[in-house]
Amino acid sequence: MVPTGAYGSWPSPIDAARAAAHEGNADHLTMVGDELWWTQSRPAEGGRSVLMRRRPDGQARAVLPEPWNVRSRIMEYGGTPWDGAARPDDGPLVVFVHFPDQRLYAYEPDTVAEPRPLTPVSTLGAGLRWADLRIDLERGEVWCVLEEYTGEAPTDVRRVVAAVPLDGSAAEGRGLVRELSDGRHRFITGPRLSPDGRLAAWIAWDHPRMPWDGTELILADVGEDGALRAARTFAGGPEESIAQADWAPDGQLLFTSDRSGWWNLYRGDTAEGTTTALCPREEEFAGPLWQIGRRWFQPLDSGLIAVVHGKGATTLGILDPRSGDLVDAAGPWTAWSSTLAAHGSRVVGVAASPRTGAELVELDTATGRARAIDRGHRDTVDPAYYPEPMIRTFTGPDGRDIHAHVHLPHSPVRTAPAGERAPFVIWAHGGPTSNVSLALDMEAAYFTSRGIGVVKVDYGGSTGYGRAYRNRLRGQWGVVDVEDCAAVARALADEGTADPRRLAIRGGSAGGWTTAASLATTDVYACGTISYPVLDLTSWLGVTHDFESQYLESLIGPHADVPGRYHDRSPGRHADRVTAPFLLLQGLDDAICPPVQCEQFLEKMAGRGIPHAYLTFEGEGHGFRRADTVIRALEAELSLYAQVFAIDRDDIPLLELAK
């Protein structure tokens, strides 16, 4: 018989250290010849991003030792930070961005001991940044996006398509970086060359649009001298989002567009200027372009196309563009990342399920067999401690649907006393143009295995459910997201699943905004955890980075037209309305949501008698990457809930709450 124990007091083998270890996942997959290479974040090494290589015999190892860190800061959220090319006589060549100095380096791991720089040291402000690389061995260059900061303000920046010599001459001052585009667009992705090398395609957009609002697919002719000429718009516009473009082996242009209301895959005839939907469905074949170089589809040598698609949850499928037939890979995976690589009949992606963390999964399109080939985490935890997420749709204001994943408290060694209701934490995701994944989340399991429920809400504005659902947040940030989270919390309480007196809310970045706004405008929650948030809209406009500097034009409205809305919705302007205890977590190197937002908020909270704590972390930016940071943050969050919900726990450090 399973012993009883109060919700929140249950013992669990999933400690904060184990949850932190799961923060590092594989990303940016590429085939170099017949070998799979990728980046892997390592929380135990300060969040360093390691370049990995998997030999044909299945052995995987790190290519670059410490302190090399393969990660780009372009547009602050980054982009594809490396590329590789197979050379028959000399072994692989890799070009990558080193995070500390943001320079490009070339590395020949089979023949040369150390990487060599390809770009000069930056001398002005944030200097030069690079991403979305493509090696061109014939021209002896790497083509990419160059981001150049021209002044001290975070918006003093220009971006162009550039070609960097592979011989290192640009780093030494002997050669030049060629600028291939004219800089007419504020934001661009890296170019993709057609199989015959005569055309280049890339995606571009301008303020005030975000890439999920409207982008353009640009085509240009490639001259024999490697110059780009006659750049023109092939598809897209202010109300059409194109998220990825690439070329099929037969020279047909492929791209994803949401012109139908859903990101679907299209084929473009560049000679005729026509487009054809390949598999029209009311589901997504792409997602928000937070990082340039994301890959939701991968053309195969056979003419088939590997695609990540779905509605909410995602799967890997193989699409026949001639017939429109789509066959999904068999397996338990319900969350596929936007990174794919292929060689011959092999397709590899990063996938997770409710029972497994992110792992490398290989699909053999010849046999239809899918298998995990590399698991980034080796856990000894009994899966019986993992929660089983339930996909649910709740009803919000005006009868609108709200999608959510509910994780009930669950433990194989404890059950709650009869009649006791569970405490629950509402998780508001970041973005806000993003969504939650149907995948094992060890941070969620950290709480559910102790008897605290978690519900992750895809509030209006989330991706994965079509453009109309995404557009619900236009002009309504701080309203729809807050209302939807509160509606889910109340519904769980009304049906008897959650204790209405023990509801909390937590979120980071845009989710931190929703959390703070919820505490300031509703009485639903007993406490909240606010991580690296936006708190004051007007002041945020002057300190944030270029990419999101006009995001609020769509989320709130033009500041010149609705200045009162910026004031009224900002929780930082209404600290006097916050009456529930809270925990505030902030990275001190955050260029997206700088610490000054938290500091000003705390000044207004001073002396009000509301229990709260403020924890800051040196060396952390927007989102926590280091294991010790994640451990401290999780234990502090649990301590907050234990104190507010009257849970007896003595196995975690006590969070000191000031008043």
Buried (B, 14 or more C-beta within 10 A) or exposed (E): EEEEBBBBBBEBEBBBBBBBBBBBBBBBBBBBBEBBBBBBBBBBBBBBBBBBBBEEEEEBEBBBEEEBBBBBBBBBBBBBBBBBBBBEEEBBBBBBBBBEBBBBBBBBBEEEEEBBBBBBEBEEBBBBBBBBBBBBEEBBBBBBBBBBBEEEEBBBBEBBBBBBBBBBBBBEEEBEBBBBBEEEBBBBBBBBBBEEEEBBBBBBBBBBBBBBBBBBBBBBEBEEEBEBEEBEEBBBBEEBBBBBBBBBEEEBBBBBBBBBEBBBBBBBEBEEEEBEBBBEBEBBBBBBBBBBBBBBBBBBEBEBBBBBBBBBBBBBBBBBBEEBEBEBBEBEBBBBBBBBBBBEBBBBBBBBBBEBBBBBBBBBBEEEEBEBBBBBBEBEBEEEBBBEBEEBEBEBEEEBEBBBBBBBBBBEBBBBEEEBBBBBBBBBBBBBBBBBBBBBBBBBBBBBBBBBBBBBBBBBBBBBBBBEBBBBBBBBBBBBBBBBBBBBBBBBBEEEBBBBEBBBBBBBBBBBBBBBBBBBBBEBBBBBBBBBBBBBBBBBBEBBBBBBBBBBBBBBBEBEEBEEBBBEBBBBBBBEEBEBBBBBBBBEEBBBBBBBBBBBBBEBBEEEEBBBBBBBBEEBBBBBBBBBBBBBBBBBBBBBBBBBBEBEBEEBEEBEBEE
